[in-house]
Amino acid sequence: MSEPTPAPFSFAEVKPYEVIDSLTELHGPEHGMLRLPVEMAWGGRTEFDLEDDYDRTAAYKIVLEEGTKRHLRELVSGRLLTAIWSQMRPARPVRALWENQLPQLLAAA
């Protein structure tokens, strides 16, 4: 008889997340204000200043955790993501998924 599978610790552990195949797919803006669609930024705030360290990492965390591949490609810059990866604190499953798919993020951290 097999052991029962433990219940997930949190929703983050069972939520399906999307990731791209290559950082070169990410063509988001690198300067100015980033406006997130309301369906992704459902917490209320939708505008983030990409020149501000806190805003940039907060916006990218939201996009990585809530976005579709289309959102990722349009809203995230591969160059900026690589530069801020070590400061970002996405949900553990998101971080693991992105680092497994894109090991260059780990190397940049």
N, C-alpha and C positions, 0 to 999 in steps of 0.2 A: 504494500500500500504506500502511495507517495505522500509526501508532506504537502499540506495545503499551501498555496501561494499566498504570501502576505499581502494585505491590502496596500494599495499605493499610499505613500506618505502625504502627497498633496496632488492637487489637480495638475500642477506643472509636470508631474511624472507621467501622466497619461495623455496630456493634450498633444495633438499632432502638430509639430512645428515644421516649417519649410526652410530649406537651405538651398543655396545655389551651388552650381558645380565648380565655379571659378570666380575669383575676385574680379576678374576682368569683365564680368557681367554687370557689376555694380557701377552704374553711371549717375548716381545721385549728385545733387549740388554739393559744393564744398564751401560756399560762402553765402552769407545773407540769412534770411529767415526760411526755415523749413516748416511747411504747413502739412500736418498729418491729417488724413481723412478722419472724420468723426467716428466712423465704424472701427477704426483702429485705436484712436485716442479717446476712448469712451470715458476716461476719467475726468474729462472736462477741458484740459489744456490741449490746444491743437497747434500752437505756434512755438517754435524753438529757434533760438539764435545760434547758428552754426559757428559763430565767432566766440561763443561762450563755452568754456570747457564743460560746465555742469549741464547746460542745455543740450549740447551735442551728445554727450553720453546718455542723457535721459531719453532723448529722441531715438537714438539708435537702439537702446534697450527695448523701447516700445515696439519699434519696427521689427526687430529680430524676434520678439516674443509674440507679436500679434499679426504681423504682415504675411501676405502671400508672396509668391515669387515675383509677381508683378510689382508689388509694393517695394520689395527688396531692391529690385533692379532700378526703380525710378527714384527711390528716396535715400539710398545708402551709397556712399562713395567708397569704393574698395580701398583707396589710398587712406582716407580718413579712418575707416574701420580698422585697418592695420595699425595706424598710428595710435589709436585710443584703446585697442583691445585689452591691454594690461590694466587699464583703469575701469573697464566696464564690468558690471556685475549682473549679467543676465541670469535667468533661472538656470540651475545646474544642468538640466537636460539640454537646454539651448546651448550653453557653453560647450558641453561635450559633443553635441551634434556638429556644431560649427568647427570645433578643433579637429574632430575626426575627419570631416570632409575637407577642411582647408588647413593642413598642418602648418602652413606658413604663418598662420595667426599665432600659433604656439611659439614658433621661432622668433616672432617679432615681440613677444611679451617679455 
